[in-house]
Amino acid sequence: MEHARHVFRIALVLLVVITAIFLGRGFLVPRSYGTFGPYRADNVAEQMKIRPPAHAGAASCAPCHKAKSEAHDAGGHKAVSCEVCHAPLLRHVTNGTVSGKMPVDRSFTLCARCHRRIQGRPDKFPQVILEQHVTSKLEGAVCLDCHDPHSPKP
């Protein structure tokens, strides 16, 4: 009977500790934690208030760059946003006014990200074996020598 009291005491201590853990967790962990994954979901709205969105999509470029936008929409890159090759809109336009020159990535590595031949890509997707396609060195803006990036047909 003496040993039964020790087991009862240990069980009681464990019950108190487990209860304290669950109560403490209930008070310390925010309600939105775990709603959309392993983070506090309320943080998404807080970060949106602190940091304005930098990307705006291709439709935001059309009012000022109509000719380029029409060529882009008619060409083979219509599914690619302008901000993939250029930069986020926020670097160029802030509060509706031009705030800086839009940077442009003219390197062949940008084109190669999507068009380098990789076995996993669909056969219908335009792929290039760069070393066979380009006669000069693979450097700089070698793709832009023959292709208009807004409408890339040769």
ZIVEN-V729754 format. One record per backbone hydrogen bond with DSSP energy under -0.5 kcal/mol. CO is the residue of the C=O (numbers start at 1). NH is the residue of the N-H. If there is no record, write none. Layout:
CO/NH + CO/NH
This chain:
1/5 + 2/6 + 3/7 + 4/8 + 5/9 + 6/10 + 7/11 + 8/12 + 9/13 + 10/14 + 11/15 + 12/16 + 13/17 + 14/18 + 15/19 + 16/20 + 17/21 + 18/22 + 19/23 + 20/24 + 21/25 + 22/26 + 23/27 + 24/28 + 25/29 + 30/33 + 32/35 + 32/41 + 37/34 + 37/39 + 39/34 + 39/41 + 40/43 + 41/44 + 41/45 + 42/46 + 43/47 + 44/48 + 45/49 + 46/50 + 47/51 + 50/52 + 54/90 + 57/60 + 58/61 + 58/62 + 59/63 + 61/64 + 61/65 + 65/69 + 66/70 + 67/71 + 68/72 + 69/73 + 70/74 + 71/75 + 75/78 + 77/80 + 79/81 + 81/84 + 81/85 + 82/85 + 82/86 + 85/105 + 88/91 + 89/92 + 89/93 + 92/99 + 92/100 + 94/97 + 97/94 + 101/103 + 104/106 + 107/110 + 107/111 + 108/112 + 109/113 + 110/114 + 111/114 + 111/115 + 112/116 + 115/128 + 118/121 + 122/125 + 125/127 + 128/117 + 128/130 + 129/132 + 129/133 + 130/134 + 133/135 + 137/139 + 139/142 + 140/108 + 141/144 + 141/145 + 142/145 + 143/146 + 143/147 + 147/149 + 148/151 + 151/148
